[in-house]
Amino acid sequence: MIHPDTPSGAADALGVRPRWWIYRGTGEPLRDTRLGELLPPPPPWRTFAGGDVLQPPPEDDAEIVRRLGTRWPERILSDAVRHEAEMVNAALLLRRPLLVSGRPGTGKSSLAYRISRELRLGRVLRWHITSRSTLQGGLYAYDAIGRVQDTAAWRAGTADDRDGGGGEVLLPPPEIGEYIQLGPLGTALLPYAEPRVLLIDELDKSDLDLANDLLSVFEEGAYAIPELLRARRRHPTVRVRTDDPDGEADISGGRITCKAFPIVIMTSNSEREFPPAFLRRCLLLDLHEPTREDLAGMLAAHFGPETADELGGMLISRFLERSRERGGLSIDQLLNALFLATSRRDGKQDDIVHMADSLWHRLDGRAWE
């Protein structure tokens, strides 16, 4: 048993997670407490004074299960797990984005969902990046054409009512907020009491300017919606839709400022370099190849320990061997193979191995020898 006053260094040597960690990397959700009670105040240069605090975000247990499985087998405190937890905790304490790089299929995106489940932060906001993604697209969308069409229809209907002289009650013109929807980044920067988890997936697929465009938003923790700024005298507070299902928020003065800076997880497949100014404002985490123990834990989380022990061990050995031969395989490919193997339990071991080999193609599109 570890004495409660054991120094963190000694605890590490015994495989115990340091007491200062908030995110512990076990996957087990916090109990009898909330992140807001554990998280110390931010550095003075990372303090943000958002408006009225919004209600907590919705839960999304189905997506968490889909991504992580139904169990959270204990993760051994290896050097890789320790480094991951240290960088996540540093991002939490410093209120800085975390840029996670690594080969495709190593579970970079899953980190955002592990953080959300363990710290009980609700639905993960996901912004999938393409070559056409822009900063405004991540912040908000404004349907100008729809508003023009609806306003024209309203004016025509109002004119008809006046001509009829029947004393009908006239409907009000459409509100501008009905045509604005916040994106994942824009929603994450709303004034929540606890940070939202924002996954910016495959950032290296973006246009060259997007990383630089993100700098100001990350530094200020705020952004403006020009369409609402222009209308703020007539409409000082406007209700808009958010990226959450059925979510809405009131925007005052056309500007949004966060209160708790979001936990931003940006993933990169290391396919390009980012500007030095951008890297200086991020924390960097390079995920290494998952170990045999990591893969066994993932299979147990999705299929249960008995199934993982029965068929998973054989498939993991074959998977690691083929991954070395074929330049790295994806964890999804291993999950697919075990699912098919459990669907045909009467199959022979050689049949299962042959089926798995058929699924495990190279990720670079090249044929394997």
C-alpha positions in Angstrom: 0.0 0.0 0.0 1.3 3.5 -0.9 1.4 5.9 1.9 -0.6 9.1 1.2 2.4 11.3 1.6 4.5 9.3 -0.8 6.3 11.8 -3.1 5.1 11.8 -6.7 8.5 10.6 -8.0 8.4 7.6 -5.7 4.8 6.9 -6.6 5.8 6.9 -10.3 8.4 4.3 -9.7 5.7 2.1 -8.1 3.3 2.6 -11.0 1.1 5.0 -9.2 -0.1 8.1 -11.0 1.1 11.4 -9.4 -1.4 13.1 -7.2 -1.2 16.4 -9.0 -2.7 14.9 -12.2 -6.4 15.8 -12.8 -6.6 13.7 -16.0 -5.3 10.3 -14.9 -5.5 8.4 -18.2 -7.4 5.5 -16.7 -10.6 6.1 -18.6 -12.7 5.8 -15.4 -15.0 8.8 -14.9 -14.6 11.1 -12.0 -16.7 10.2 -9.0 -18.2 12.5 -6.3 -16.6 15.6 -7.8 -16.4 17.8 -10.9 -13.6 19.1 -12.9 -14.4 22.7 -11.8 -13.7 21.6 -8.2 -10.3 20.2 -9.1 -9.0 22.7 -11.7 -6.9 25.5 -10.2 -7.3 29.1 -11.6 -5.6 29.7 -15.0 -2.4 31.8 -15.5 -3.2 35.5 -15.5 -2.4 35.7 -19.2 -4.9 32.9 -20.0 -7.9 34.3 -18.0 -11.0 35.0 -19.9 -14.1 36.9 -18.7 -17.0 35.4 -20.6 -20.6 36.4 -20.1 -23.4 34.6 -18.3 -22.6 31.0 -17.7 -24.5 28.6 -19.9 -26.1 25.3 -18.9 -23.7 22.3 -19.1 -23.5 20.6 -22.5 -25.5 17.5 -23.3 -24.2 14.0 -22.7 -23.4 11.8 -25.7 -22.9 8.3 -24.2 -23.7 6.6 -27.4 -20.8 8.3 -29.2 -18.5 7.6 -26.3 -19.3 3.9 -26.4 -19.0 3.8 -30.2 -15.5 5.3 -29.9 -14.2 3.7 -26.7 -16.3 0.7 -25.9 -18.3 0.0 -22.8 -15.4 -0.8 -20.4 -12.3 1.0 -19.3 -9.7 -1.7 -18.5 -6.8 -0.4 -16.4 -4.0 1.1 -18.5 -0.5 0.3 -17.3 1.5 3.4 -16.5 4.0 2.9 -19.2 6.3 5.7 -20.4 3.9 6.4 -23.3 0.8 6.6 -21.1 2.6 8.8 -18.6 3.7 11.2 -21.3 0.2 11.4 -22.7 -1.3 12.1 -19.3 1.4 14.7 -18.5 0.7 16.6 -21.7 -3.1 16.5 -21.3 -2.7 17.8 -17.7 -0.4 20.6 -18.9 -2.9 21.6 -21.5 -5.6 21.6 -18.8 -3.6 23.8 -16.4 -2.1 26.2 -19.0 -5.3 26.5 -21.0 -3.4 25.7 -24.2 -4.4 23.7 -27.3 -2.8 20.2 -27.6 -1.5 19.2 -31.1 -1.5 15.4 -31.3 0.6 13.9 -34.1 1.2 10.3 -35.1 0.7 7.8 -37.8 -2.9 7.3 -39.0 -4.8 4.7 -37.0 -2.9 5.2 -33.7 -5.9 6.5 -31.8 -5.3 10.3 -31.9 -9.0 11.2 -32.1 -9.9 8.8 -29.4 -7.9 10.9 -26.9 -10.6 13.6 -27.0 -13.3 11.1 -26.1 -11.2 9.6 -23.3 -10.7 13.0 -21.8 -14.4 13.8 -22.1 -15.5 10.5 -20.5 -12.9 10.6 -17.6 -13.5 14.3 -16.7 -17.3 14.1 -17.4 -17.4 17.0 -19.8 -20.3 15.9 -22.0 -20.5 15.8 -25.8 -17.3 16.2 -27.7 -17.5 19.0 -30.4 -15.8 17.6 -33.5 -14.6 19.8 -36.4 -13.3 17.6 -39.3 -10.9 19.6 -41.4 -10.7 19.4 -45.2 -8.8 21.5 -47.7 -11.9 23.8 -47.9 -12.2 24.4 -44.2 -12.0 28.0 -43.1 -11.9 29.8 -39.7 -15.4 31.2 -40.2 -16.8 27.8 -41.0 -15.5 26.5 -37.6 -16.9 29.6 -35.8 -20.3 30.1 -37.4 -22.5 29.9 -40.5 -24.8 32.7 -41.7 -27.6 31.9 -44.2 -27.8 35.2 -45.9 -29.8 33.9 -48.9 -32.3 32.2 -46.7 -32.8 35.4 -44.7 -33.3 37.5 -47.9 -35.9 35.1 -49.2 -37.8 34.8 -46.0 -37.8 38.6 -45.5 -39.1 39.1 -49.1 -41.9 36.6 -48.4 -42.7 38.3 -45.1 -42.9 41.7 -46.8 -45.2 40.3 -49.5 -47.4 38.7 -47.0 -47.6 41.9 -44.9 -48.6 43.9 -48.0 -51.3 41.4 -48.8 -52.7 41.7 -45.2 -52.7 45.5 -45.4 -54.5 45.4 -48.8 -57.1 43.0 -47.5 -58.0 45.3 -44.6 -59.3 42.4 -42.5 -57.5 43.5 -39.3 -55.3 40.3 -39.2 -52.5 40.2 -36.7 -49.3 40.7 -38.6 -46.4 38.3 -38.0 -43.1 39.9 -36.9 -40.2 39.9 -39.4 -37.8 36.9 -39.2 -35.1 37.4 -36.5 -31.5 37.4 -37.7 -30.6 34.8 -35.1 -32.7 32.2 -37.0 -30.1 32.3 -39.8 -26.9 31.9 -37.7 -25.6 28.6 -36.4 -22.4 28.3 -34.4 -19.8 25.8 -35.5 -17.8 23.4 -33.3 -15.1 26.0 -32.5 -17.7 28.8 -32.1 -19.7 26.6 -29.7 -16.6 25.6 -27.7 -15.9 29.3 -27.0 -19.3 30.0 -25.4 -19.1 30.9 -21.7 -19.4 27.4 -20.0 -18.5 26.9 -16.4 -16.3 23.9 -17.3 -14.3 23.6 -20.5 -15.8 21.9 -23.6 -13.8 19.3 -25.4 -13.1 20.3 -29.0 -11.6 17.9 -31.5 -10.1 19.5 -34.5 -9.5 16.4 -36.6 -6.7 16.2 -39.3 -5.6 19.8 -39.2 -2.8 19.1 -41.7 -5.5 18.6 -44.4 -6.3 22.3 -44.1 -5.4 25.3 -46.3 -2.0 26.8 -45.4 -3.6 29.8 -43.8 -6.0 28.1 -41.3 -3.3 27.5 -38.6 -2.4 31.1 -38.7 -6.1 32.2 -38.6 -6.6 30.1 -35.5 -3.9 32.0 -33.6 -6.0 35.0 -32.8 -9.0 33.0 -31.6 -6.8 30.8 -29.4 -5.0 33.8 -27.9 -8.1 36.0 -27.3 -10.6 33.2 -26.4 -13.1 35.3 -28.2 -14.5 36.2 -31.6 -17.1 38.5 -33.2 -20.0 37.8 -35.6 -20.0 40.8 -38.0 -23.6 40.3 -38.9 -24.6 40.7 -35.3 -22.3 43.6 -34.7 -24.0 45.6 -37.4 -27.4 44.8 -35.9 -26.5 45.3 -32.2 -28.3 48.6 -31.8 -31.6 47.2 -32.9 -30.9 43.7 -31.6 -28.5 43.9 -28.6 -29.1 40.2 -27.7 -29.8 37.6 -30.3 -30.5 33.9 -29.8 -28.7 31.6 -32.2 -28.3 27.9 -32.7 -25.2 26.0 -31.5 -23.4 22.9 -32.8 -25.1 20.8 -30.1 -28.4 19.0 -31.0 -31.2 21.5 -30.4 -28.7 23.8 -28.7 -29.3 27.5 -28.5 -27.4 30.4 -26.9 -27.9 34.2 -26.4 -25.3 36.4 -28.0 -24.9 40.0 -26.6 -23.4 42.8 -28.7 -22.3 40.5 -31.5 -19.3 39.1 -29.6 -18.6 35.8 -27.8 -15.9 35.3 -25.1 -15.2 32.1 -23.3 -15.1 31.7 -19.6 -13.4 28.3 -19.4 -11.0 27.9 -22.3 -11.9 24.7 -24.1 -9.8 21.5 -24.1 -8.6 21.7 -27.7 -7.3 18.4 -29.2 -5.9 18.9 -32.7 -4.8 15.9 -34.6 -2.2 15.7 -37.4 -0.9 12.8 -39.4 2.5 14.6 -39.7 1.9 15.2 -43.4 3.0 18.9 -43.2 4.8 21.4 -41.1 3.0 24.2 -39.2 4.1 27.8 -38.8 6.5 28.4 -35.8 4.1 31.0 -34.4 1.3 28.5 -34.3 3.5 25.8 -32.7 4.7 28.2 -30.0 1.1 28.6 -28.8 0.4 24.8 -28.7 1.6 21.9 -26.6 2.8 19.0 -28.6 2.1 15.3 -28.1 3.5 12.6 -30.5 1.6 9.3 -30.1 3.7 6.2 -30.6 2.6 2.8 -31.9 0.2 1.1 -29.4 1.8 -1.8 -27.5 0.4 -5.3 -27.2 -1.1 -4.3 -23.8 -2.7 -1.2 -25.4 -4.3 -3.3 -28.1 -5.5 -5.9 -25.7 -7.1 -3.2 -23.6 -8.9 -1.8 -26.6 -10.2 -5.2 -27.7 -11.4 -5.9 -24.1 -13.2 -2.5 -24.0 -15.2 -3.3 -27.1 -15.7 -7.1 -26.9 -15.2 -8.0 -23.2 -12.2 -9.6 -21.6 -13.3 -13.2 -22.4 -13.6 -12.7 -26.2 -10.4 -10.6 -26.2 -8.5 -13.4 -24.5 -10.0 -16.1 -26.6 -9.3 -14.7 -30.1 -7.7 -11.4 -29.5 -4.3 -12.7 -28.5 -3.8 -14.6 -31.7 -5.0 -11.7 -33.8 -2.9 -9.1 -31.9 0.3 -11.2 -32.6 -0.6 -11.5 -36.3 -1.6 -7.8 -36.4 1.7 -6.6 -35.0 3.6 -8.8 -37.4 1.7 -7.6 -40.4 1.9 -4.0 -39.2 5.7 -4.2 -39.3 5.6 -5.8 -42.7 3.1 -3.4 -44.3 4.3 0.0 -42.9 1.8 0.3 -40.0 -1.8 -0.8 -39.8 -4.9 0.9 -38.2 -6.5 -0.1 -34.9 -9.8 -0.1 -36.8 -8.5 -2.9 -38.9 -7.8 -5.0 -35.8 -11.3 -4.3 -34.4 -12.9 -5.2 -37.7 -11.0 -8.5 -37.8 -12.0 -9.5 -34.3 -15.7 -8.6 -35.0 -15.7 -10.9 -38.0 -13.9 -13.6 -36.0 -16.6 -13.5 -33.3 -19.3 -13.7 -35.9 -18.1 -17.0 -37.1 -16.9 -18.9 -34.0 -17.1 -22.2 -35.8 -14.3 -21.2 -38.1 -10.8 -22.7 -37.8 -7.9 -20.6 -36.7 -6.3 -20.7 -40.1 -9.6 -19.4 -41.6 -9.7 -16.5 -39.1 -6.0 -15.6 -39.9 -6.7 -15.7 -43.6 -9.7 -13.5 -43.2 -7.7 -11.0 -41.1 -5.0 -10.9 -43.7 -7.5 -10.0 -46.3 -8.7 -7.0 -44.3 -5.2 -5.7 -43.3 -4.3 -3.7 -46.4 -1.6 -1.0 -46.4 -2.8 2.5 -45.5 -0.7 4.2 -48.1 -2.7 2.6 -50.9 0.2 0.6 -52.3 -0.1 -3.1 -52.9 1.9 -5.2 -50.5 4.4 -7.8 -51.6 
